[in-house]
Amino acid sequence: MRITGTGHASLRIDTPAGSILCDPWVNPAYFASWFPFPDNSLLDWEALGDCDYLYVSHLHRDHFDAEHLKRFVSKKATVLLPDFPTSEMRDELEALGFTRFLETKTEQVHELDGGLKIMIQALTSPTDGPIGDSSLWVEYDGIRILNQNDARPTDLTTFHALGHVHAHLLQFSGAIWYPMVYELPEAAKRAFGKQKRDRQFDRTFRYIDDLKASNVIPIAGPPCFLDDELWQFNDIFGDEGNIFPDQWVFQQEYAKVGGTNSTVLLPGSVMELTADSAATTHPTDVEEFFAHKREHLEEMRERKRPMIDAAKATWRHPEIDVLKEMKRRIEPLLDESVYLAKGVGGPVRFDLVGYDGESVESIVVDFPGKQVRTYADEKVRYRFRTERALIEHLLFIEEVDWVNSLFLSCRFKATRIGQYNEFVYAFFKCLSEERLQYAEGWYAEQKPDAEDVKLGDWIVQRRCPHLKADLTRFGIVDGNTLTCQLHGWKFDLPSGRCLTSVGHELRSRPAGTPPPAPAGSDSSGTTPAVAAVATPGAIITAEVGATETGATDVGSTAAGGAGSGDAGAGFAGSSASGAAGAPPGSATVSE
Ligand code: FES
């Protein structure tokens, strides 16, 4: 089996039974903020796009590049379609000219012609990507690979059960706006960024340890930022709080925890994979390439500048009355929203900076009041400040997912009061009837988990209230705080309160105390089974586990970060409260 690196999360898999092109991304994404790095635009995409199968893991624009798919990928290719709850991906691909689809069933192995086998695991919570993310498992002639890209399954047992994996490709870097866009003291921002950076690595190491593949290939990031306004987000300034470490940095961090089996693929690198070997050739010396990262970025910045300027020229739509259009688009959805509106629980303010760079129009999406209106000098839960032109453009193109456009662009500033609120981002990625209904239904079906386990001196529910990670594997108890290390969410054990996000209460009690009496006759009175006995040391190895988020102590107009584009997550809690530079006496929040 051959794996060709084609940049970011993109790769091509070649076998005698056919080729699979995965997530080809070349054009800038999210308001021309993100570019693939290293640059992959000079690869022979005519040849790479002449493939038998196309796999697009999800609809985030650094994975689903419509312009590139339309121009370079053979329409004879059969699309391996993840089992997502909405038909958006198929609809978009059909609009681009694709006609052949294999609608896979999640976690089901499909046998293709010539002995090629594939399985796609679809993740479908409203916080997984743009309502859906996925991983691709491939087997040919006893050689197996897992392209996990940026998906965050709770564990990898489904893949592990299919036999030893020879190459595990997964994300290790940030793909989010937290904490950079938050209005925080620089020292606090750096501290939260560092915390997040460390957690990203820890989470990656955990997945690697779970699967124990022969080879590890870090992919799916980081992007690079070539617009002068965003240049500071590139990890070239020696900032330990930068959340976008590159593949070479990963390799070094991985070596520190004993990892010796990782290979960095540049665009154009080719790995020949067998059951007991992985021979890789590169288009240039990899270490040398990353040693000159800044020069490569500067060269790209000059070369891509016209592209960014051309994109910017399309954003302004002065004919659009933003307040009126937001009312028309958002109010019907607010009316229908039960769980998301309740979850947000307060007004969210948008400060739109006019073309002159000074005038500001403040608009409030009032979730309790179910209306969009002019800001009325009230306290708000979240405040976003961005260019008016960006919102005009979102309204002009009828964008249904403001996470997969505005928020991932990092072209905004944010503040907030209180904890990270996943519902804010879930709502703004569901600005269509289809998506909103799905998300509402998903939250409506969430039921408390009945099984309890013993962790340290506490009895807690086995499944994390966030996205149901098994806490016997991901939970760590430190004093009165439980941390689920899948995304780093924290819970106060005496109260069960989630310290990371609103809602999401954990069932917990000290070991040795009886469970509370059932509240009502429906509760049957059965005592949840205690299924596992574990101590923190037995469950979690030190330094392992992570999330996409960080923790923030902020003042009365608090700030925080946001959950994700690649599966939003939250994190907060006592461990963050001592972050350098954080104002005293403030609430602990995070995302
Ligand atoms: S599943 Fe996300 S923090 Fe536990």
Boltz pocket constraint, residues with backbone or C-beta under 6 A from the ligand:
constraints:
  - pocket:
      binder: B
      contacts: [[A, 464], [A, 465], [A, 466], [A, 467], [A, 468], [A, 469], [A, 484], [A, 485], [A, 486], [A, 487], [A, 488], [A, 489], [A, 569], [A, 570]]
      max_distance: 6.0
